[in-house]
Amino acid sequence: MQIKIYWSWEETKKLTNIVNSSLEDLWLVDFIKIEEVYNEEIKKELNITKQPALIIEEESIDFKDIIFEWMIPEEDEIKSMLISIIGWDSWDSCAPSSCSSCWSASVCWV
């Protein structure tokens, strides 16, 4: 899976930083790549009308769509979105303080 951030102005770097932080917190930074894009082809293909736009692309199932447009969501919203897309069914199965299966103090997907 890949996350693309369509943008053309400097303030939208905040969205990239929030997504990066979310990926790091969820230990997904090695699996999901972020790419900042600004080209007319993607803009036309997805009918992007406002910036920034957060795009999820999964080539294995030929999926590409805009998830957020013209807003910078909170980090918790990004994390929730990623969890729902990945489908960690037993996300809530670990104790809130730590997990003995993955040894994570903040995040567990066992």
C-alpha positions as CSV (number, residue, x, y, z in Angstrom):
1,M,0.0,0.0,0.0
2,Q,1.1,3.5,-0.7
3,I,-0.1,6.9,0.6
4,K,0.2,9.8,-1.7
5,I,-0.2,13.4,-0.6
6,Y,-1.2,15.7,-3.4
7,W,-0.2,19.3,-2.7
8,S,1.4,22.4,-4.0
9,W,1.9,24.7,-1.0
10,E,4.2,24.5,1.9
11,E,1.7,24.4,4.7
12,T,0.5,20.9,3.7
13,K,3.8,19.5,4.8
14,K,2.0,19.2,8.1
15,L,-0.1,16.4,6.7
16,T,3.0,14.5,5.6
17,N,4.4,14.9,9.1
18,I,1.1,13.6,10.7
19,V,1.0,10.6,8.4
20,N,4.6,9.8,9.0
21,S,4.1,10.0,12.8
22,S,1.1,7.8,12.6
23,L,2.9,5.2,10.5
24,E,5.8,5.2,13.0
25,D,3.4,4.8,16.0
26,L,1.7,1.9,14.4
27,W,5.0,0.3,13.3
28,L,4.0,0.5,9.6
29,V,6.7,2.8,8.4
30,D,8.5,-0.1,6.7
31,F,5.4,-1.3,5.0
32,I,3.6,1.8,3.8
33,K,5.4,4.4,1.8
34,I,4.5,8.0,1.5
35,E,5.0,10.0,-1.6
36,E,4.3,13.6,-2.1
37,V,2.9,14.2,-5.6
38,Y,1.9,17.2,-7.6
39,N,1.0,16.5,-11.1
40,E,-2.0,17.2,-13.3
41,E,-2.4,13.5,-14.3
42,I,-3.3,12.5,-10.7
43,K,-5.4,15.6,-10.2
44,K,-7.5,14.8,-13.2
45,E,-7.7,11.1,-12.6
46,L,-9.0,11.5,-9.0
47,N,-10.9,14.8,-9.7
48,I,-9.0,16.6,-6.9
49,T,-10.4,20.0,-6.4
50,K,-8.8,21.2,-3.2
51,Q,-5.5,20.7,-1.5
52,P,-4.1,18.9,0.4
53,A,-5.5,15.5,-0.7
54,L,-4.5,12.3,1.0
55,I,-4.7,9.4,-1.5
56,I,-4.5,5.7,-0.7
57,E,-3.3,3.4,-3.4
58,E,-3.1,-0.3,-3.4
59,E,-1.7,-1.6,-6.6
60,S,-2.4,-5.3,-5.8
61,I,-6.1,-4.7,-6.1
62,D,-6.0,-1.8,-8.5
63,F,-7.4,0.7,-5.9
64,K,-6.7,4.4,-5.7
65,D,-9.0,6.9,-4.0
66,I,-9.0,10.2,-2.1
67,I,-9.5,9.7,1.6
68,F,-9.2,13.3,2.8
69,E,-9.3,16.4,0.7
70,W,-8.9,20.1,1.8
71,M,-8.3,19.2,5.4
72,I,-5.5,18.1,7.7
73,P,-7.0,15.4,10.0
74,E,-5.8,14.8,13.5
75,E,-3.2,12.1,14.1
76,D,-5.8,9.8,15.8
77,E,-8.0,10.0,12.7
78,I,-5.1,8.9,10.5
79,K,-4.3,6.0,12.8
80,S,-8.0,4.9,12.9
81,M,-8.1,5.1,9.1
82,L,-5.0,3.0,8.8
83,I,-6.2,0.4,11.3
84,S,-9.6,0.1,9.5
85,I,-7.9,-0.3,6.1
86,I,-5.4,-2.9,7.3
87,G,-8.2,-4.7,9.2
88,W,-6.5,-5.6,12.5
89,D,-9.5,-7.5,13.9
90,S,-8.0,-8.1,17.4
91,W,-6.7,-4.5,17.9
92,D,-8.4,-4.2,21.3
93,S,-7.2,-7.6,22.5
94,C,-4.2,-6.3,24.4
95,A,-4.0,-4.6,27.7
96,P,-3.8,-0.8,27.5
97,S,-0.5,-0.5,29.2
98,S,1.5,-3.2,27.4
99,C,1.3,-6.3,25.3
100,S,3.2,-9.5,26.1
101,S,2.7,-10.7,22.5
102,C,4.4,-7.9,20.7
103,W,6.0,-6.1,23.6
104,S,4.5,-2.8,22.6
105,A,3.7,-0.2,25.2
106,S,1.4,1.8,22.9
107,V,0.3,-0.2,19.9
108,C,-0.6,-3.8,19.4
109,W,-2.1,-5.7,16.5
110,V,-2.0,-9.2,17.9
